[in-house]
C-alpha cells in the first residue's frame, strides 16, 4: 500500500496549469514541521493534484494549513551534466483545508458563538402539545 498523510502550510500560492489535452494540474509545496526544541525540523515536499483537486488547491492562498492524503511517486530526470536522477513528489488523492488564511467568499463564515438555550420548560415551549406521560 502506498498511502502518505501530511498536514502543513502552503509555502506559496499553488501553481495551476493546463496540459495539451486541457486537463487541470496544480503543483505546490507544504512546510511540514516535525519535532520540537533543538530537534525541530521542517521539510518541503512537492505535491501534484489533478482535475477537481487541482482547481480546489489552486484557490488556497499561501499559508493555508491543509491535510493531504497522497501516494508517493518518483520521476526520473537528467541534469544539465547528463547525470540520471530520481525526483520525488506526492500525488494528491484527498485534500482538506484545516485553517484558512483568508475567509473565501464562496464559503460562509462559521458561527463561533453557541446559541442561547431558552430557560423554559417543555410545556412553555410547546403549549399545544399534551403533557408527556413520563
Z-matrix of the N, CA and C atoms (Angstrom, degrees):
N
C 1 1.454
C 2 1.527 1 108.50
N 3 1.297 2 116.33 1 136.79
C 4 1.458 3 122.92 2 -178.60
C 5 1.528 4 107.69 3 -119.88
N 6 1.329 5 117.18 4 87.25
C 7 1.464 6 121.74 5 -177.45
C 8 1.523 7 108.83 6 -136.19
N 9 1.317 8 115.62 7 123.17
C 10 1.461 9 122.00 8 -179.76
C 11 1.524 10 108.86 9 -124.51
N 12 1.325 11 116.54 10 135.35
C 13 1.460 12 121.36 11 179.54
C 14 1.525 13 108.34 12 -119.11
N 15 1.327 14 115.81 13 129.06
C 16 1.457 15 121.98 14 -178.43
C 17 1.525 16 110.06 15 -129.83
N 18 1.317 17 116.26 16 150.70
C 19 1.466 18 120.43 17 166.39
C 20 1.519 19 106.79 18 -138.50
N 21 1.318 20 115.34 19 135.78
C 22 1.454 21 121.06 20 -178.72
C 23 1.517 22 110.32 21 -176.74
N 24 1.317 23 115.47 22 -175.54
C 25 1.470 24 121.49 23 -178.36
C 26 1.525 25 110.68 24 -103.98
N 27 1.344 26 114.83 25 143.64
C 28 1.463 27 119.94 26 176.94
C 29 1.524 28 109.71 27 -64.24
N 30 1.320 29 116.32 28 128.57
C 31 1.468 30 122.12 29 -178.32
C 32 1.527 31 111.05 30 -72.43
N 33 1.315 32 116.51 31 -37.25
C 34 1.473 33 122.76 32 177.75
C 35 1.524 34 107.45 33 -150.52
N 36 1.310 35 116.29 34 172.11
C 37 1.465 36 120.08 35 178.84
C 38 1.533 37 108.94 36 -61.37
N 39 1.331 38 118.06 37 133.90
C 40 1.468 39 120.88 38 179.12
C 41 1.526 40 112.12 39 -60.38
N 42 1.333 41 115.42 40 147.22
C 43 1.469 42 122.56 41 -177.63
C 44 1.531 43 109.48 42 -100.03
N 45 1.319 44 117.01 43 112.41
C 46 1.463 45 122.70 44 -179.50
C 47 1.529 46 109.32 45 -96.77
N 48 1.334 47 116.13 46 131.34
C 49 1.464 48 121.86 47 178.20
C 50 1.526 49 108.94 48 -137.48
N 51 1.336 50 115.17 49 172.26
C 52 1.464 51 121.49 50 177.32
C 53 1.520 52 108.56 51 -127.02
N 54 1.332 53 116.63 52 140.30
C 55 1.458 54 121.00 53 177.31
C 56 1.520 55 109.22 54 -79.18
N 57 1.327 56 116.37 55 175.19
C 58 1.471 57 121.01 56 178.00
C 59 1.523 58 111.39 57 -63.86
N 60 1.329 59 116.64 58 -25.42
C 61 1.469 60 120.69 59 178.27
C 62 1.531 61 110.86 60 -94.40
N 63 1.338 62 117.17 61 15.59
C 64 1.463 63 124.96 62 175.35
C 65 1.541 64 114.17 63 67.30
N 66 1.338 65 117.20 64 28.17
C 67 1.464 66 120.45 65 173.68
C 68 1.523 67 108.34 66 -88.29
N 69 1.320 68 115.90 67 144.77
C 70 1.458 69 121.41 68 -178.11
C 71 1.520 70 109.77 69 -87.59
N 72 1.342 71 116.28 70 133.46
C 73 1.464 72 121.41 71 176.81
C 74 1.529 73 108.06 72 -137.29
N 75 1.331 74 115.82 73 141.20
C 76 1.458 75 121.21 74 -178.05
C 77 1.522 76 109.18 75 -132.47
N 78 1.327 77 116.40 76 130.46
C 79 1.464 78 122.11 77 177.22
C 80 1.520 79 109.59 78 -114.18
N 81 1.327 80 115.86 79 140.97
C 82 1.460 81 120.75 80 179.08
C 83 1.516 82 109.76 81 -161.40
N 84 1.325 83 116.07 82 167.89
C 85 1.460 84 123.21 83 177.74
C 86 1.513 85 109.62 84 -126.39
N 87 1.326 86 115.20 85 151.19
C 88 1.458 87 121.37 86 174.99
C 89 1.522 88 109.39 87 -114.85
N 90 1.325 89 116.23 88 147.22
C 91 1.465 90 121.57 89 169.85
C 92 1.518 91 105.63 90 -94.05
N 93 1.330 92 116.20 91 115.03
C 94 1.462 93 121.73 92 -177.62
C 95 1.518 94 108.12 93 -118.54
N 96 1.336 95 115.68 94 115.82
C 97 1.452 96 121.53 95 -177.12
C 98 1.522 97 109.48 96 -102.22
N 99 1.329 98 115.40 97 136.05
C 100 1.457 99 122.15 98 -179.70
C 101 1.526 100 108.58 99 -131.45
N 102 1.318 101 116.94 100 146.48
C 103 1.460 102 121.20 101 178.95
C 104 1.513 103 111.45 102 84.57
N 105 1.334 104 115.25 103 -174.23
C 106 1.465 105 120.85 104 178.66
C 107 1.523 106 109.36 105 -155.04
N 108 1.321 107 114.93 106 164.68
C 109 1.470 108 120.01 107 -179.33
C 110 1.512 109 112.03 108 62.78
N 111 1.348 110 116.12 109 -136.47
C 112 1.465 111 121.30 110 -179.21
C 113 1.529 112 113.44 111 -69.33
N 114 1.330 113 116.93 112 -20.62
C 115 1.467 114 119.53 113 -178.69
C 116 1.533 115 112.43 114 -96.47
N 117 1.341 116 116.81 115 14.66
C 118 1.462 117 120.95 116 178.77
C 119 1.530 118 109.32 117 -70.36
N 120 1.338 119 115.29 118 133.97
C 121 1.460 120 120.73 119 -176.61
C 122 1.530 121 109.37 120 -139.88
N 123 1.336 122 116.71 121 138.08
C 124 1.463 123 121.08 122 178.92
C 125 1.522 124 109.30 123 -118.23
N 126 1.329 125 115.31 124 132.73
C 127 1.457 126 122.17 125 176.84
C 128 1.527 127 108.93 126 -117.58
N 129 1.340 128 116.01 127 158.68
C 130 1.463 129 121.70 128 -176.43
C 131 1.529 130 110.44 129 -130.77
N 132 1.341 131 118.15 130 71.22
C 133 1.471 132 119.06 131 179.70
C 134 1.535 133 111.81 132 -69.56
N 135 1.345 134 114.82 133 153.80
C 136 1.463 135 122.11 134 179.95
C 137 1.523 136 110.01 135 -98.01
N 138 1.329 137 116.09 136 141.66
C 139 1.455 138 122.66 137 -178.46
C 140 1.516 139 110.29 138 -127.39
N 141 1.331 140 115.38 139 149.09
C 142 1.460 141 122.38 140 175.05
C 143 1.518 142 108.69 141 -129.89
N 144 1.322 143 116.72 142 129.06
C 145 1.464 144 122.72 143 177.07
C 146 1.522 145 108.72 144 -120.95
N 147 1.328 146 116.48 145 148.18
C 148 1.457 147 122.05 146 -179.13
C 149 1.521 148 111.32 147 -120.41
N 150 1.336 149 115.11 148 154.65
C 151 1.462 150 125.40 149 173.56
C 152 1.530 151 113.34 150 52.25
N 153 1.339 152 119.17 151 -122.01
C 154 1.475 153 122.33 152 -174.60
C 155 1.524 154 111.44 153 -63.33
N 156 1.335 155 117.48 154 -39.62
C 157 1.463 156 120.08 155 177.98
C 158 1.524 157 110.76 156 -64.21
N 159 1.325 158 116.87 157 -35.56
C 160 1.466 159 121.18 158 178.09
C 161 1.525 160 110.60 159 -65.16
N 162 1.320 161 116.34 160 -43.88
C 163 1.461 162 120.50 161 179.58
C 164 1.532 163 110.96 162 -63.73
N 165 1.332 164 116.26 163 -42.36
C 166 1.470 165 120.30 164 179.16
C 167 1.535 166 110.49 165 -65.30
N 168 1.321 167 116.94 166 -46.54
C 169 1.468 168 121.18 167 -179.06
C 170 1.520 169 111.18 168 -61.20
N 171 1.322 170 117.38 169 -38.53
C 172 1.465 171 121.06 170 -176.32
C 173 1.523 172 112.80 171 -65.40
N 174 1.318 173 117.88 172 -19.90
C 175 1.466 174 121.87 173 -179.32
C 176 1.525 175 113.19 174 -85.26
N 177 1.332 176 117.32 175 -5.92
C 178 1.461 177 120.19 176 -176.63
C 179 1.542 178 109.85 177 -89.38
N 180 1.319 179 117.57 178 131.57
C 181 1.464 180 119.76 179 -179.53
C 182 1.530 181 112.77 180 -79.84
N 183 1.301 182 115.07 181 162.10
C 184 1.462 183 122.80 182 175.55
C 185 1.533 184 108.84 183 -51.76
N 186 1.334 185 116.32 184 137.27
C 187 1.454 186 121.34 185 177.18
C 188 1.514 187 114.84 186 94.23
N 189 1.346 188 117.70 187 -12.52
C 190 1.454 189 120.94 188 179.51
C 191 1.527 190 109.48 189 -65.76
N 192 1.336 191 116.86 190 133.45
C 193 1.462 192 120.34 191 177.80
C 194 1.526 193 108.76 192 -88.45
N 195 1.335 194 115.17 193 125.23
C 196 1.452 195 120.51 194 -179.13
C 197 1.525 196 111.36 195 -130.41
N 198 1.311 197 114.62 196 159.98
C 199 1.467 198 122.19 197 174.45
C 200 1.512 199 107.23 198 -116.48
N 201 1.329 200 116.16 199 136.09
C 202 1.463 201 121.31 200 -176.08
C 203 1.519 202 110.11 201 -130.46
N 204 1.323 203 115.50 202 135.22
C 205 1.458 204 122.77 203 167.64
C 206 1.523 205 104.86 204 -106.32
N 207 1.334 206 116.21 205 127.31
C 208 1.460 207 119.34 206 -172.09
C 209 1.520 208 112.08 207 -146.18
N 210 1.337 209 114.71 208 174.92
C 211 1.458 210 123.05 209 172.45
C 212 1.526 211 108.13 210 -117.91
N 213 1.323 212 116.94 211 137.90
C 214 1.461 213 121.38 212 177.42
C 215 1.525 214 109.19 213 -78.12
N 216 1.330 215 115.80 214 132.89
C 217 1.460 216 121.74 215 179.61
C 218 1.529 217 109.44 216 -130.22
N 219 1.323 218 116.16 217 154.52
C 220 1.465 219 121.98 218 174.46
C 221 1.520 220 108.50 219 -121.14
N 222 1.335 221 115.09 220 147.41
C 223 1.466 222 119.18 221 174.94
C 224 1.523 223 107.93 222 -136.00
N 225 1.328 224 116.19 223 126.66
C 226 1.468 225 119.45 224 178.71
C 227 1.526 226 110.56 225 -76.66
N 228 1.342 227 114.98 226 146.66
C 229 1.467 228 119.49 227 174.22
C 230 1.515 229 109.33 228 -151.34
N 231 1.303 230 114.87 229 161.62
C 232 1.469 231 121.81 230 179.49
C 233 1.519 232 107.75 231 -115.59
N 234 1.347 233 116.81 232 127.60
C 235 1.463 234 120.51 233 -178.38
C 236 1.528 235 110.93 234 -78.68
N 237 1.323 236 116.20 235 -179.45
C 238 1.471 237 121.69 236 -176.94
C 239 1.525 238 113.04 237 -61.77
N 240 1.338 239 116.14 238 -25.08
C 241 1.468 240 120.85 239 -179.35
C 242 1.522 241 112.63 240 -90.95
N 243 1.349 242 117.69 241 3.67
C 244 1.452 243 121.65 242 178.16
C 245 1.521 244 114.33 243 86.47
N 246 1.326 245 118.89 244 6.99
C 247 1.466 246 121.60 245 179.60
C 248 1.528 247 109.99 246 -84.06
N 249 1.351 248 114.85 247 139.80
C 250 1.465 249 120.29 248 178.71
C 251 1.529 250 109.88 249 -84.05
N 252 1.320 251 115.80 250 138.95
C 253 1.462 252 123.08 251 178.02
C 254 1.520 253 109.52 252 -138.34
N 255 1.327 254 115.21 253 166.30
C 256 1.462 255 121.06 254 172.20
C 257 1.518 256 107.87 255 -122.18
N 258 1.319 257 115.54 256 125.67
C 259 1.456 258 120.95 257 175.79
C 260 1.522 259 108.96 258 -96.59
N 261 1.308 260 115.41 259 161.42
C 262 1.459 261 121.01 260 -179.20
C 263 1.526 262 109.74 261 -124.59
N 264 1.319 263 115.96 262 139.36
C 265 1.462 264 121.30 263 171.85
C 266 1.516 265 107.61 264 -148.30
N 267 1.314 266 116.69 265 171.55
C 268 1.454 267 121.98 266 -179.09
C 269 1.523 268 108.55 267 -122.56
N 270 1.331 269 115.35 268 125.99
C 271 1.458 270 122.59 269 179.83
C 272 1.529 271 108.43 270 -85.98
N 273 1.323 272 116.57 271 118.12
C 274 1.468 273 122.26 272 -174.94
C 275 1.528 274 110.43 273 -72.96
N 276 1.320 275 115.72 274 128.02
C 277 1.466 276 122.71 275 175.96
C 278 1.527 277 110.84 276 -107.70
N 279 1.339 278 116.77 277 -34.77
C 280 1.464 279 122.61 278 178.02
C 281 1.518 280 107.70 279 -142.26
N 282 1.325 281 116.46 280 146.90
C 283 1.462 282 121.44 281 179.58
C 284 1.523 283 108.47 282 -142.70
N 285 1.322 284 115.79 283 129.91
C 286 1.466 285 120.64 284 179.59
C 287 1.526 286 108.94 285 -134.17
N 288 1.327 287 116.60 286 131.99
C 289 1.459 288 121.09 287 177.18
C 290 1.525 289 108.21 288 -80.95
N 291 1.340 290 116.34 289 127.64
C 292 1.461 291 121.43 290 178.53
C 293 1.525 292 111.76 291 -96.46
N 294 1.344 293 116.47 292 -44.18
C 295 1.471 294 121.42 293 179.62
C 296 1.528 295 108.01 294 -140.33
N 297 1.341 296 116.09 295 119.53
C 298 1.459 297 121.00 296 177.39
C 299 1.526 298 109.60 297 -78.17
N 300 1.314 299 116.75 298 139.23
C 301 1.465 300 120.90 299 172.50
C 302 1.520 301 109.66 300 -80.54
N 303 1.309 302 117.03 301 -32.80
C 304 1.464 303 123.83 302 176.99
C 305 1.524 304 105.95 303 -131.89
N 306 1.314 305 117.51 304 148.08
C 307 1.464 306 120.59 305 176.97
C 308 1.519 307 108.26 306 -81.37
N 309 1.350 308 118.33 307 110.05
C 310 1.461 309 119.81 308 -179.88
C 311 1.520 310 110.81 309 -64.50
N 312 1.326 311 116.93 310 144.96
C 313 1.457 312 121.59 311 -178.72
C 314 1.527 313 111.92 312 -64.43
N 315 1.333 314 117.63 313 -33.54
C 316 1.461 315 119.02 314 -175.90
C 317 1.526 316 113.14 315 -79.27
N 318 1.350 317 118.02 316 -8.17
C 319 1.457 318 121.30 317 177.15
C 320 1.520 319 108.52 318 -108.50
N 321 1.338 320 118.73 319 121.89
C 322 1.468 321 119.85 320 -179.63
C 323 1.518 322 111.43 321 -67.20
N 324 1.325 323 115.41 322 151.28
C 325 1.465 324 120.80 323 178.41
C 326 1.524 325 109.67 324 -64.71
N 327 1.309 326 115.83 325 142.63
C 328 1.459 327 121.31 326 178.95
C 329 1.519 328 108.49 327 -85.65
N 330 1.323 329 116.63 328 132.92
C 331 1.457 330 121.24 329 178.46
C 332 1.521 331 108.44 330 -71.86
N 333 1.328 332 117.66 331 124.37
C 334 1.460 333 120.27 332 -175.36
C 335 1.515 334 113.38 333 -100.35
N 336 1.329 335 118.50 334 -21.57
C 337 1.460 336 120.52 335 179.76
C 338 1.523 337 109.72 336 -96.64
N 339 1.344 338 117.30 337 132.34
C 340 1.455 339 118.64 338 178.62
C 341 1.523 340 110.88 339 -69.66
N 342 1.326 341 115.83 340 149.32
C 343 1.455 342 119.87 341 177.83
C 344 1.524 343 109.18 342 -71.89
N 345 1.325 344 115.94 343 144.59
C 346 1.457 345 120.42 344 178.37
C 347 1.522 346 109.52 345 -70.11
N 348 1.311 347 116.39 346 135.16
C 349 1.459 348 121.36 347 178.24
C 350 1.516 349 107.39 348 -89.46
N 351 1.332 350 117.70 349 126.62
C 352 1.463 351 119.38 350 -178.01
C 353 1.526 352 111.25 351 -63.94
N 354 1.307 353 114.76 352 143.44
C 355 1.464 354 120.99 353 -179.92
C 356 1.526 355 108.04 354 -91.50
N 357 1.330 356 115.67 355 69.17
C 358 1.454 357 121.59 356 -177.90
C 359 1.517 358 109.06 357 -134.78
N 360 1.303 359 115.35 358 156.39
C 361 1.456 360 119.89 359 175.77
C 362 1.525 361 108.96 360 -83.45
N 363 1.318 362 116.27 361 170.02
C 364 1.463 363 121.45 362 178.35
C 365 1.525 364 110.22 363 -58.95
N 366 1.336 365 116.65 364 -42.38
C 367 1.473 366 121.23 365 -179.09
C 368 1.522 367 111.26 366 -64.14
N 369 1.345 368 117.25 367 -35.32
C 370 1.463 369 120.33 368 178.03
C 371 1.537 370 110.98 369 -68.85
N 372 1.312 371 116.54 370 -39.58
C 373 1.465 372 120.40 371 -177.14
C 374 1.523 373 111.80 372 -76.20
N 375 1.348 374 118.01 373 -31.85
C 376 1.462 375 122.17 374 -177.88
C 377 1.539 376 109.17 375 -129.43
N 378 1.344 377 118.07 376 74.69
C 379 1.456 378 120.47 377 -175.02
C 380 1.527 379 114.75 378 -66.82
N 381 1.319 380 118.20 379 -23.93
C 382 1.462 381 120.84 380 -178.14
C 383 1.521 382 113.49 381 -84.92
N 384 1.315 383 117.86 382 -9.14
C 385 1.461 384 122.04 383 -179.08
C 386 1.525 385 110.35 384 -84.76
N 387 1.327 386 118.20 385 142.50
C 388 1.467 387 119.29 386 175.99
C 389 1.529 388 110.12 387 -68.83
N 390 1.315 389 116.13 388 156.36
C 391 1.471 390 120.84 389 -179.30
C 392 1.521 391 109.29 390 -65.51
N 393 1.315 392 116.43 391 140.88
C 394 1.459 393 121.60 392 -178.67
C 395 1.531 394 109.84 393 -72.45
N 396 1.329 395 118.19 394 142.71
C 397 1.465 396 120.65 395 -176.44
C 398 1.529 397 115.00 396 -77.37
N 399 1.277 398 119.99 397 4.00
C 400 1.465 399 120.48 398 -179.72
C 401 1.502 400 112.21 399 -124.66
